[in-house]
C-alpha cells in the first residue's frame, strides 16, 4: 500500500505534512496495546506468547519515541525520515506472526515434557532468548525487504505528493475470517440452545465469583485452594441437554472474541488496507493466545478438568467446562475448623 507522507498544492500555496497524523496513530496503538497488556497479560512471564505481548508493547513505544523525535527535531537533524521508520516497522511487524505462532505452539507442547517442567526462571530465560531470536530475524527480514525510497507523484501541474511504500498483511484477516466461519458453523449446529447456554454460563460465572469472594472472606485462601475445597459437595448435575466439550470451549472463545473477528471480516470484505504495524497488535496476539490455550485446555479437560495450570486468559474456560459437564454451583458451604487435626489448618464442609 502507498501512504501519503506530504502533499503540495501550488495555487493555494498549501503544504501538508502527515507525519503528525502517523505519529498520532502510533501513539494510539501503543496506548491500546499497553492497556490490553495490563488487562490480559498479568501472567505474561508464564508463556512465550505472554512475553511476546510485552515485547510488542515495548517496541510500540520505541517506535513512538523515534517517530516523535523525527517530528519534533526534524528529519534532517536526526538523519531519519518518517518513510524510513514506517517502511521498516511494517516489514518488521510483518515477519512476526508465523514464528510467534509456531514457537507459541512449541511452548505449550513442551509444557508437559521434562523440558517444560523445569524451573520457572529457566523457562522464562528460554522464552526470552526465543523472543530475541524472533525479533532479530524480523529485523534481518526488514533490512533486506523494506522499501524506504519515497515516491514523488505529480498528479497535476499544480499538485504533487510524496508517497511511501508500506506493507499490509491480508493473511491476518484471512485467519480471523477462518475462525469467524468456524464459530458461525458451530453456532448453526446448536442454534436452538445457544442463548440458554450462554445465559447459564453467565449465571454460573457470577455464582462462582460470589463463592470465591465469600471463601476469601471466610478463610483468606489462595485461588488454587479455594476453588477445590468441597467442590464435589456443592456442585450438582443438571438434567438439561449439555453441549459437547469442544463446542462449549468454542462458545467460550466466541463470546469473548466474536466482536474482534467480526471487525476483521468487515475490513476484509470492504477491502480496507491497514499497515502491518497496526494490524499486529496485542489484541490479535491475545486472540491467537486464546485459540492455543483453548486447544490445550480441551486436550487436558478429561484429566485436569477445570483446574488447569494454564496462564490467565481472556476466556472463561473453567466456567464453560462446567457448562459442558452439567455442573452448577449451589450456595457456598460453611467452613469450620477441624479440631481433630490439631494445629494443622484444615476445614470440613457442613
Rosetta blueprint (number, residue, H / E / L):
1 X L
2 X E
3 X E
4 X E
5 X E
6 X E
7 X E
8 X E
9 X E
10 X L
11 X L
12 X L
13 X L
14 X E
15 X E
16 X E
17 X E
18 X L
19 X H
20 X H
21 X H
22 X H
23 X H
24 X H
25 X H
26 X H
27 X H
28 X H
29 X H
30 X H
31 X H
32 X H
33 X H
34 X H
35 X H
36 X H
37 X H
38 X H
39 X H
40 X H
41 X L
42 X L
43 X L
44 X H
45 X H
46 X H
47 X L
48 X H
49 X H
50 X H
51 X H
52 X H
53 X H
54 X H
55 X H
56 X H
57 X H
58 X H
59 X H
60 X H
61 X H
62 X H
63 X H
64 X H
65 X H
66 X H
67 X H
68 X H
69 X H
70 X H
71 X H
72 X H
73 X H
74 X L
75 X H
76 X H
77 X H
78 X H
79 X L
80 X L
81 X L
82 X H
83 X H
84 X H
85 X H
86 X H
87 X H
88 X H
89 X H
90 X H
91 X H
92 X H
93 X H
94 X H
95 X L
96 X L
97 X H
98 X H
99 X H
100 X H
101 X H
102 X H
103 X H
104 X H
105 X H
106 X H
107 X H
108 X H
109 X H
110 X L
111 X L
112 X L
113 X L
114 X L
115 X L
116 X L
117 X L
118 X L
119 X L
120 X H
121 X H
122 X H
123 X H
124 X H
125 X H
126 X H
127 X H
128 X H
129 X H
130 X H
131 X H
132 X H
133 X H
134 X H
135 X H
136 X H
137 X H
138 X H
139 X H
140 X H
141 X H
142 X H
143 X H
144 X H
145 X H
146 X L
147 X L
148 X L
149 X L
150 X L
151 X E
152 X E
153 X E
154 X L
155 X L
156 X L
157 X L
158 X L
159 X E
160 X E
161 X E
162 X E
163 X E
164 X E
165 X E
166 X L
167 X L
168 X E
169 X L
170 X H
171 X H
172 X H
173 X H
174 X H
175 X H
176 X H
177 X H
178 X H
179 X H
180 X H
181 X H
182 X H
183 X H
184 X H
185 X H
186 X H
187 X H
188 X H
189 X H
190 X L
191 X H
192 X H
193 X H
194 X H
195 X H
196 X H
197 X H
198 X H
199 X H
200 X H
201 X H
202 X H
203 X H
204 X H
205 X H
206 X H
207 X H
208 X H
209 X H
210 X H
211 X H
212 X H
213 X H
214 X H
215 X H
216 X H
217 X H
218 X H
219 X H
220 X L
221 X L
222 X L
223 X H
224 X H
225 X H
226 X H
227 X L
228 X L
229 X L
230 X L
231 X H
232 X H
233 X H
234 X H
235 X E
236 X E
237 X E
238 X L
239 X L
240 X L
241 X L
242 X L
243 X L
244 X L
245 X H
246 X H
247 X H
248 X H
249 X H
250 X H
251 X H
252 X H
253 X H
254 X H
255 X H
256 X H
257 X H
258 X H
259 X H
260 X H
261 X H
262 X H
263 X H
264 X H
265 X H
266 X H
267 X H
268 X H
269 X H
270 X L
271 X L
272 X L
273 X L
274 X L
275 X E
276 X H
277 X H
278 X H
279 X H
280 X L
281 X L
282 X H
283 X H
284 X H
285 X H
286 X H
287 X H
288 X H
289 X H
290 X H
291 X H
292 X H
293 X H
294 X H
295 X H
296 X H
297 X H
298 X H
299 X H
300 X H
301 X L
302 X L
303 X L
304 X L
305 X L
306 X L
307 X L
308 X L
309 X L
310 X L
311 X L
312 X L
313 X L
314 X L
315 X L
316 X L
317 X H
318 X H
319 X H
320 X H
321 X H
322 X H
323 X H
324 X H
325 X H
326 X L
327 X E
328 X E
329 X E
330 X L
331 X L
332 X L
333 X L
334 X L
335 X E
336 X E
337 X E
338 X L
339 X H
340 X H
341 X H
342 X L
343 X L
344 X L
345 X L
346 X L
347 X E
348 X E
349 X E
350 X L
